[in-house]
Amino acid sequence: MVALIPASLLISGVTVLENVPDITDVDRLIKILEKLGSKINFDKEQKVLTLDNSNVTLENINKDDLGSMRGTSLLWGPLLARVGKVLFKDLPGGCTLGPRPLDVHYEAFKNLGVKVEEADCGVVMTASDAKAGNVWLTEMSPTATENALMLATKLNGLTRIFGAASEPNVQDLCHFLNNCGAKIEGIGSNVLTIHGGQDLKPTKHKIISDHYEIATFLAMSAVTGGSLKVFDAIPEHFEVIKREFEAFNVKIKYEGTTAIVDAGTEVKLTRTKPGKTQIVRAQPWPALPVDLLPIFIPLALKATAGTTLFHNWMYEAGLFWTSELTKLGANITMCDPHRVLIVSGNKLGGATLEAPYIIRAVVAMTIAAMIADGESTILNADALYRGHPNFVENLTKLGAGIEQIK
């Protein structure tokens, strides 16, 4: 979803995006685009974002605008395509998941003839010699795929991206660009073919539902024993995610595009035998997304018996926050930076937890607190609002006893 806002820079004229969530990452990107010269109106009630990028310049951007979130890296491809250069005096930050090198972005741009110069804590890129060609991604990174894709749409000739990420948000970006007049083939696969140089026209586009948020609320419902229906939940995005839920005896049913969890779900480990360990491992799409791995940890805590190994292969610091759950009484062992072992069956009690700046870690802590007896307090939970609009309000509507303290 976040990539569609920078992608609007590829179009001179008015772009209308529908189903835009009211989250802090959107607000930050809007502020940056306004400094670039975009005229923007965000109707938060109707979830409609209107962008007019007829007049764009880099003159008003400063260091403080660019380093606050990882998503600002998605400006690189469109800016290279639109104005031919990128000048970032500070590299994008984001969740505290450990080292997150940007080399895969740089190499993708270099494959397309972009000159990349790293300086101090920033980067300078120029696209005066950029041309269509083959891009070989060494990591199936959604943001690197999106960056290369956005630049390639403006380069005359044929570009192929090998090892492309195929997550729903990448597919949605491809469909948006095609609606604008681009010619992108292989959508949903790991090889994208872009016939670049097409004239892109303004369009209206409805952003797809966020499978991360849908899965989050399904997990909350299952772990608390409640019933829940989530509308506009795209079934084909949930085939593998459903299997991971089934590993904890959670059945996700569908009626058309409505996802359903029935009341009274008995959470238990099903993908194991006595004396054996169940494994939940994130992998590139269409397997379980690494960002959804944390929401399954409370399911392991809810189960009455068994052990589950959670494997985050991607981020070196992606699971360190789980040590905070021991304050609730959870039996968790950190095996190494990428793996934690959870022994189910401990009774959980309320505690004060300190959240890291990781969206889904805060979500997982919230779910764990919901199944713990007594009151819990989660400190530094601001990261939540980078990915989940009206989080507390929505949970309150569903019957949760939760309060946001500002």
C-alpha positions as CSV (number, residue, x, y, z in Angstrom):
1,M,0.0,0.0,0.0
2,V,2.7,2.5,1.0
3,A,4.4,2.2,-2.5
4,L,1.3,3.6,-4.3
5,I,1.8,7.1,-2.8
6,P,5.4,7.5,-4.1
7,A,4.3,5.8,-7.4
8,S,1.9,8.7,-8.0
9,L,5.0,10.8,-8.7
10,L,5.3,8.9,-11.9
11,I,2.1,10.6,-13.2
12,S,1.7,14.3,-14.0
13,G,-1.9,15.1,-13.1
14,V,-4.4,14.0,-10.5
15,T,-4.2,10.5,-9.0
16,V,-7.0,9.3,-6.7
17,L,-6.4,6.5,-4.3
18,E,-9.3,4.8,-2.4
19,N,-9.3,2.7,0.7
20,V,-6.3,4.5,2.1
21,P,-5.8,3.8,5.9
22,D,-5.3,6.6,8.4
23,I,-1.8,5.5,9.6
24,T,1.3,7.5,10.5
25,D,3.3,6.1,7.6
26,V,0.7,7.6,5.2
27,D,0.8,11.0,7.0
28,R,4.6,11.1,6.8
29,L,4.7,10.4,3.1
30,I,2.0,13.0,2.5
31,K,4.1,15.6,4.3
32,I,7.2,14.7,2.2
33,L,5.2,14.8,-1.1
34,E,3.8,18.2,-0.1
35,K,7.3,19.5,0.4
36,L,8.2,18.1,-3.1
37,G,5.4,20.3,-4.4
38,S,2.5,18.0,-4.6
39,K,-1.0,19.2,-3.9
40,I,-2.8,16.7,-1.7
41,N,-6.2,16.2,-0.1
42,F,-6.7,13.3,2.3
43,D,-10.4,12.6,3.2
44,K,-9.7,10.3,6.2
45,E,-13.4,9.6,6.8
46,Q,-13.9,8.4,3.2
47,K,-10.4,7.0,3.0
48,V,-9.7,8.9,-0.3
49,L,-6.4,10.4,-1.1
50,T,-6.1,12.8,-4.0
51,L,-2.7,13.8,-5.3
52,D,-1.7,16.3,-7.9
53,N,1.9,16.0,-8.8
54,S,2.0,18.4,-11.7
55,N,4.8,20.5,-10.1
56,V,7.5,18.5,-8.3
57,T,11.0,19.7,-7.1
58,L,13.6,18.4,-4.7
59,E,14.5,21.9,-3.4
60,N,12.5,21.9,-0.1
61,I,13.4,18.4,1.2
62,N,15.8,18.2,4.1
63,K,17.5,15.5,6.1
64,D,14.8,15.3,8.8
65,D,12.1,14.5,6.3
66,L,13.8,11.4,4.9
67,G,15.2,9.3,7.7
68,S,12.2,8.7,9.9
69,M,10.7,5.6,8.1
70,R,11.8,2.8,5.9
71,G,9.1,3.6,3.4
72,T,10.8,6.8,2.3
73,S,13.2,4.5,0.3
74,L,10.2,4.0,-2.0
75,L,10.7,7.5,-3.2
76,W,13.9,6.6,-4.9
77,G,12.5,4.8,-8.0
78,P,9.9,7.5,-8.8
79,L,12.3,10.4,-8.2
80,L,14.9,8.8,-10.4
81,A,12.2,8.4,-13.1
82,R,10.7,11.8,-12.6
83,V,13.7,14.2,-11.9
84,G,16.6,11.9,-12.7
85,K,18.3,12.1,-9.3
86,V,18.0,11.3,-5.6
87,L,19.8,13.2,-2.8
88,F,19.2,11.6,0.6
89,K,21.3,13.1,3.4
90,D,20.0,10.5,5.8
91,L,19.1,6.9,5.0
92,P,15.6,5.6,5.8
93,G,15.0,4.1,9.2
94,G,12.0,2.0,10.3
95,C,11.4,-0.8,12.7
96,T,14.2,-2.0,14.9
97,L,14.7,-5.3,13.3
98,G,18.5,-5.3,13.2
99,P,20.7,-4.6,10.2
100,R,18.7,-3.9,7.1
101,P,21.1,-3.2,4.3
102,L,19.9,-1.2,1.3
103,D,22.4,-2.8,-1.0
104,V,19.7,-4.8,-2.9
105,H,18.2,-1.4,-3.9
106,Y,21.5,0.0,-5.0
107,E,22.4,-3.1,-7.0
108,A,19.0,-3.1,-8.7
109,F,19.4,0.6,-9.7
110,K,23.0,-0.1,-10.9
111,N,21.7,-2.9,-13.1
112,L,19.6,-0.2,-14.8
113,G,22.5,2.2,-15.3
114,V,22.0,4.4,-12.3
115,K,25.1,5.9,-10.7
116,V,25.0,5.3,-6.9
117,E,27.3,7.1,-4.5
118,E,27.2,6.5,-0.8
119,A,28.4,9.4,1.3
120,D,28.5,9.5,5.1
121,C,25.0,8.5,6.3
122,G,23.3,9.3,3.0
123,V,23.2,8.4,-0.7
124,V,23.3,10.3,-4.0
125,M,21.9,8.7,-7.2
126,T,21.7,10.0,-10.7
127,A,19.8,8.4,-13.6
128,S,21.3,10.4,-16.6
129,D,22.6,7.1,-18.1
130,A,19.8,4.8,-16.9
131,K,18.4,2.4,-19.5
132,A,16.2,-0.7,-19.6
133,G,17.8,-4.0,-18.9
134,N,17.9,-7.1,-16.7
135,V,17.7,-6.7,-12.9
136,W,18.9,-9.6,-10.8
137,L,17.7,-9.2,-7.2
138,T,19.8,-11.0,-4.6
139,E,16.9,-10.8,-2.1
140,M,13.2,-11.1,-2.7
141,S,12.6,-7.7,-1.2
142,P,9.2,-6.1,-1.9
143,T,10.6,-2.5,-1.6
144,A,13.5,-3.2,-3.9
145,T,11.2,-4.9,-6.4
146,E,8.9,-1.9,-6.3
147,N,11.7,0.6,-6.6
148,A,13.2,-1.1,-9.7
149,L,9.7,-1.6,-11.1
150,M,8.8,2.1,-10.8
151,L,12.0,3.3,-12.5
152,A,11.7,0.7,-15.2
153,T,8.2,1.9,-16.3
154,K,9.8,5.1,-17.4
155,L,12.8,3.6,-19.3
156,N,12.3,3.0,-23.0
157,G,12.7,-0.7,-23.8
158,L,12.4,-4.1,-22.1
159,T,13.3,-4.6,-18.5
160,R,13.1,-7.9,-16.7
161,I,13.3,-8.2,-12.9
162,F,14.5,-11.7,-11.8
163,G,13.9,-12.8,-8.2
164,A,11.1,-10.3,-7.9
165,A,9.0,-10.3,-4.7
166,S,5.4,-11.2,-5.4
167,E,3.5,-10.1,-2.3
168,P,0.0,-8.7,-2.7
169,N,1.2,-5.2,-2.2
170,V,3.7,-5.6,-5.1
171,Q,0.9,-7.1,-7.3
172,D,-1.3,-4.1,-6.4
173,L,1.4,-1.7,-7.5
174,C,1.7,-3.5,-10.8
175,H,-2.1,-3.3,-11.4
176,F,-2.1,0.4,-10.5
177,L,0.7,1.1,-12.9
178,N,-1.0,-0.9,-15.7
179,N,-4.2,1.0,-15.1
180,C,-2.2,4.2,-15.7
181,G,-0.9,2.8,-19.0
182,A,2.2,0.8,-18.1
183,K,2.8,-2.6,-19.6
184,I,3.9,-5.0,-16.9
185,E,3.7,-8.8,-17.3
186,G,4.3,-11.7,-14.9
187,I,2.3,-10.1,-12.1
188,G,2.3,-12.5,-9.1
189,S,5.4,-14.3,-10.3
190,N,9.1,-13.9,-9.5
191,V,9.9,-12.6,-13.0
192,L,8.4,-9.3,-14.0
193,T,8.6,-8.0,-17.5
194,I,8.2,-4.3,-18.0
195,H,7.8,-2.7,-21.5
196,G,9.0,0.7,-20.4
197,G,8.5,4.2,-21.8
198,Q,4.7,4.2,-21.9
199,D,2.9,7.4,-21.3
200,L,1.3,7.1,-17.8
201,K,-2.1,8.7,-17.4
202,P,-3.9,9.8,-14.1
203,T,-6.3,7.2,-12.7
204,K,-8.4,6.2,-9.8
205,H,-7.4,3.1,-7.9
206,K,-8.8,1.2,-4.9
207,I,-6.0,-0.2,-2.7
208,I,-6.5,-3.8,-1.8
209,S,-7.3,-4.9,1.8
210,D,-4.4,-5.3,4.1
211,H,-3.8,-9.0,4.7
212,Y,-1.6,-8.2,7.7
213,E,-4.5,-6.4,9.5
214,I,-7.0,-9.0,8.5
215,A,-4.8,-11.8,9.9
216,T,-4.2,-9.8,13.1
217,F,-7.9,-9.6,13.9
218,L,-8.5,-13.2,13.0
219,A,-5.7,-14.2,15.4
220,M,-7.1,-12.0,18.2
221,S,-10.6,-13.5,17.8
222,A,-9.2,-17.1,17.8
223,V,-7.0,-16.6,20.9
224,T,-9.8,-15.0,22.9
225,G,-12.4,-17.6,21.9
226,G,-14.6,-15.0,20.2
227,S,-16.3,-15.0,16.8
228,L,-15.4,-12.6,14.0
229,K,-16.3,-11.8,10.4
230,V,-13.9,-9.8,8.3
231,F,-15.3,-8.4,5.1
232,D,-13.4,-7.8,1.9
233,A,-10.7,-10.4,2.9
234,I,-9.3,-11.6,-0.4
235,P,-9.3,-15.4,-0.2
236,E,-6.4,-16.1,-2.5
237,H,-4.1,-14.1,-0.2
238,F,-4.9,-16.5,2.7
239,E,-4.2,-20.0,1.4
240,V,-0.9,-20.4,3.2
241,I,-1.8,-18.1,6.1
242,K,-4.8,-20.3,6.7
243,R,-2.5,-23.4,7.0
244,E,-0.4,-21.6,9.7
245,F,-3.6,-20.9,11.6
246,E,-4.6,-24.6,11.3
247,A,-1.3,-25.5,13.0
248,F,-3.0,-24.1,16.1
249,N,-6.4,-25.6,15.4
250,V,-7.8,-22.3,14.2
251,K,-10.1,-22.8,11.2
252,I,-10.6,-19.8,8.9
253,K,-13.7,-20.2,6.8
254,Y,-14.8,-18.1,3.9
255,E,-18.2,-17.0,2.6
256,G,-17.3,-15.3,-0.6
257,T,-14.8,-12.7,0.4
258,T,-15.7,-12.7,4.1
259,A,-13.3,-14.5,6.4
260,I,-14.8,-16.1,9.5
261,V,-13.6,-17.4,12.8
262,D,-16.2,-19.2,14.9
263,A,-16.6,-18.7,18.6
264,G,-15.1,-21.2,21.1
265,T,-11.9,-22.1,19.2
266,E,-9.8,-24.5,21.2
267,V,-6.2,-23.4,20.5
268,K,-3.8,-26.4,20.4
269,L,-0.8,-27.5,18.4
270,T,-1.8,-29.8,15.6
271,R,1.3,-30.0,13.4
272,T,3.3,-32.1,15.8
273,K,3.5,-35.4,17.7
274,P,4.2,-36.0,21.4
275,G,7.8,-35.2,22.2
276,K,8.2,-33.4,18.9
277,T,8.4,-29.6,18.2
278,Q,6.1,-27.8,15.9
279,I,7.8,-25.3,13.6
280,V,6.4,-22.0,12.3
281,R,8.8,-20.6,9.7
282,A,8.4,-17.4,7.6
283,Q,9.4,-17.6,3.9
284,P,9.0,-15.3,0.9
285,W,5.5,-15.0,-0.5
286,P,3.4,-17.0,-1.2
287,A,4.5,-18.6,2.0
288,L,4.0,-17.0,5.5
289,P,5.2,-13.4,5.4
290,V,7.9,-12.6,7.9
291,D,6.0,-9.7,9.2
292,L,3.1,-11.9,10.2
293,L,5.2,-14.4,12.2
294,P,4.8,-12.5,15.5
295,I,1.0,-12.8,15.6
296,F,1.2,-16.6,15.9
297,I,3.3,-16.4,19.0
298,P,0.3,-15.7,21.3
299,L,-1.4,-18.7,19.8
300,A,1.5,-20.9,21.1
301,L,1.2,-19.2,24.5
302,K,-2.6,-20.0,24.5
303,A,-2.2,-23.7,23.8
304,T,-2.2,-26.0,26.8
305,A,0.7,-28.2,25.8
306,G,3.5,-28.8,23.4
307,T,6.5,-26.8,22.0
308,T,6.7,-24.5,19.0
309,L,9.9,-23.2,17.3
310,F,9.5,-19.8,15.6
311,H,12.0,-19.1,12.9
312,N,12.5,-15.6,11.5
313,W,15.2,-16.2,8.9
314,M,15.3,-12.6,7.7
315,Y,15.9,-10.2,10.6
316,E,18.7,-10.6,13.1
317,A,16.7,-8.7,15.8
318,G,13.3,-9.7,14.7
319,L,12.5,-11.9,17.8
320,F,14.5,-10.3,20.7
321,W,11.4,-8.6,22.0
322,T,9.9,-12.0,22.9
323,S,11.9,-11.9,26.1
324,E,9.4,-9.3,27.4
325,L,6.7,-11.9,27.3
326,T,8.4,-13.8,30.1
327,K,7.2,-11.0,32.4
328,L,3.7,-12.4,31.7
329,G,4.9,-15.9,32.7
330,A,5.6,-17.2,29.2
331,N,8.1,-20.0,28.9
332,I,10.3,-18.7,26.0
333,T,13.9,-19.7,25.2
334,M,15.9,-17.6,22.7
335,C,17.8,-20.2,20.7
336,D,19.7,-17.7,18.5
337,P,19.0,-14.3,16.9
338,H,16.6,-16.0,14.4
339,R,14.8,-18.6,16.5
340,V,12.7,-18.8,19.7
341,L,11.3,-21.9,21.4
342,I,7.9,-21.6,23.2
343,V,6.7,-24.2,25.6
344,S,2.9,-24.0,25.9
345,G,0.9,-24.4,29.1
346,N,2.1,-21.6,31.4
347,K,-0.6,-19.5,33.1
348,L,-0.1,-15.9,32.1
349,G,-0.6,-12.9,34.4
350,G,-0.7,-9.2,33.8
351,A,2.6,-7.2,33.7
352,T,4.2,-4.1,32.3
353,L,5.9,-4.7,28.9
354,E,8.2,-2.4,27.0
355,A,7.6,-2.6,23.3
356,P,10.2,-2.3,20.6
357,Y,9.7,-0.1,17.5
358,I,8.3,-3.1,15.6
359,I,4.7,-2.9,14.5
360,R,3.7,-6.6,14.7
361,A,5.7,-7.1,17.9
362,V,3.4,-4.5,19.6
363,V,0.4,-6.4,18.1
364,A,1.7,-9.7,19.5
365,M,2.2,-8.2,22.9
366,T,-1.3,-6.8,22.9
367,I,-2.7,-10.2,22.0
368,A,-0.7,-11.9,24.7
369,A,-1.9,-9.3,27.2
370,M,-5.5,-10.0,26.2
371,I,-5.2,-13.7,27.3
372,A,-3.2,-12.9,30.5
373,D,-5.1,-12.7,33.8
374,G,-5.1,-9.2,35.2
375,E,-4.1,-5.8,33.8
376,S,-1.1,-5.3,31.5
377,T,0.5,-2.1,30.4
378,I,2.5,-1.8,27.1
379,L,4.9,1.0,27.0
380,N,6.2,2.7,23.8
381,A,3.5,1.3,21.7
382,D,3.6,4.0,19.1
383,A,4.8,1.7,16.3
384,L,1.3,0.2,16.3
385,Y,-0.1,3.2,14.5
386,R,2.3,2.9,11.6
387,G,0.3,-0.1,10.3
388,H,-3.1,-0.2,12.2
389,P,-5.6,2.6,12.0
390,N,-7.9,3.1,14.9
391,F,-6.5,0.1,16.6
392,V,-7.8,0.7,20.1
393,E,-11.1,1.9,18.9
394,N,-11.6,-1.2,16.8
395,L,-10.7,-3.5,19.6
396,T,-13.1,-1.7,22.0
397,K,-15.9,-2.2,19.5
398,L,-15.2,-5.9,19.6
399,G,-15.4,-6.0,23.4
400,A,-11.8,-5.7,24.5
401,G,-10.9,-3.9,27.7
402,I,-8.2,-1.7,26.3
403,E,-7.3,2.0,26.8
404,Q,-4.8,4.2,25.1
405,I,-2.9,6.4,27.5
406,K,-1.4,9.5,25.8
